[in-house]
């Protein structure tokens, strides 16, 4: 708090002794070999939970209490008290801000934590403006800042609404299944896309295109005892595990082992037999 200026501290600057992970002063060696003293950074990450926020704001309240006794001539500091900051915490973490529930589809979620922290800072900034330009004391300015509809609309209500709206616009991801619907294939967003010809999964990296299809066909052929019927017709590989969903499949639906009208997964015949031509 400089003379004639009231500033809202960033929560990254409100550091307790327990949160300091480095010594206030450390030694560093320059390129020329000289040893110099360097003041360690005192900034810490933003609070990640309501308990961390409570601890940080309580430290902030203690600094105002100390400033009240060190600067007794500043009348706006005279109303500083632990209750002022407790009321501030109750509001920020209460059901109107921190515990505010937002409807997202069939789920109910809380307001984003980053927006809660941003609004908390703006409430204190608004309080500082009331002190400097309207002559309010600390207690009155904090109450007025919490009641300021413009601050709440700009830094909490609107950002929260936009965040929920963007979350609703994101398409729901569909998981890849063993056999995609006919004429569809997986795309990069884990959904399905229409393709020419039979459905096939979209390749990634090297090996995309025709070579990938040939490789897949060779692997499938090697996994079945027969790939063709005795009269030379191609056997459907998907049918062997009952996964063919083609409305009019151009391959023969017979067992790749005994050529009966059932899938190989349901076949009870002997597994012997050579690959037919």
Long-range contacts (C-beta under 8 A, 24 or more apart in sequence): 1-67, 1-71, 5-132, 6-76, 6-128, 6-131, 6-132, 7-128, 8-121, 8-124, 8-125, 8-127, 8-128, 9-60, 9-124, 10-121, 11-46, 11-47, 11-53, 11-56, 11-117, 11-120, 11-121, 12-43, 12-44, 12-45, 12-46, 13-42, 13-43, 14-56, 14-57, 14-59, 14-60, 14-63, 15-42, 15-43, 15-44, 15-59, 16-55, 16-56, 16-59, 19-44, 46-117, 47-117, 48-113, 50-93, 50-98, 53-89, 53-92, 53-93, 53-117, 53-120, 54-89, 54-93, 57-85, 57-88, 57-89, 58-85, 60-85, 61-85, 64-138, 75-137, 76-131, 76-135, 76-136, 76-137, 76-138, 76-141, 77-137, 77-138, 78-137, 79-137, 79-138, 79-139, 79-140, 80-138, 80-139, 81-139, 84-138, 84-139, 84-142, 87-142, 87-143, 88-123, 88-124, 88-142, 88-146, 91-123, 91-146, 92-116, 92-119, 92-120, 92-123, 97-156, 100-160, 102-160, 102-164, 103-164, 104-164, 104-167, 104-168, 105-168, 111-156, 111-160, 112-159, 112-160, 112-163, 115-155, 115-156, 115-159, 115-160, 115-163, 116-156, 118-155, 118-159, 119-151, 119-152, 119-155, 119-156, 122-151, 122-154, 122-155, 123-148, 123-151, 126-151, 176-201, 178-243, 179-238, 179-243, 179-244, 179-245, 181-245, 182-245, 182-246, 182-247, 198-246, 224-256, 224-257, 224-264, 225-256, 225-257, 225-271, 225-273, 225-274, 225-275, 226-256, 226-257, 226-259, 226-273, 226-275, 226-276, 227-256, 227-275, 227-276, 228-276, 228-277, 229-254, 229-259, 229-276, 230-259, 230-276, 232-277, 239-263, 240-264, 240-265, 241-265, 242-266
